[in-house]
Amino acid sequence: MEDLKNIIKKLDVSIKKWYVENYPSDDLGTTLSASTTFLDLNNLLNSGKGSGVYELLGGDADSIIRERCFAKLAELTGQNYDSIYNKWLDSPNKEDEIEK
């Protein structure tokens, strides 16, 4: 099993940079948050606050961007897409979350 340091290193990649490089014809990629990483996305989903995915991705993120990011996160973490998708789907609505 991969050690935690290597997993974190793999996930500490800018989603915007990855997205723009891999989907250059999708202009919405340029609107994504420059500071958000796959580690941030993974942590958000694992925290049970998956309803904040679009806010985390920033800009004009849509369902296509979310699906592509989920697929890449699955690849990076060795999970299957459905597992990641279900973490997002099973999260409470934003209105139900308590801000700290």
Buried (B, 14 or more C-beta within 10 A) or exposed (E): EEEEEEBEEBBEBBBBEBBBEEBEEBEBBEEBBEEBBBBBBBEBBEEEBBBBBBEBBBBEBEEEBBEBBBEBBBEBBEBEBEEBBEBBEEBEEEEEEEEE
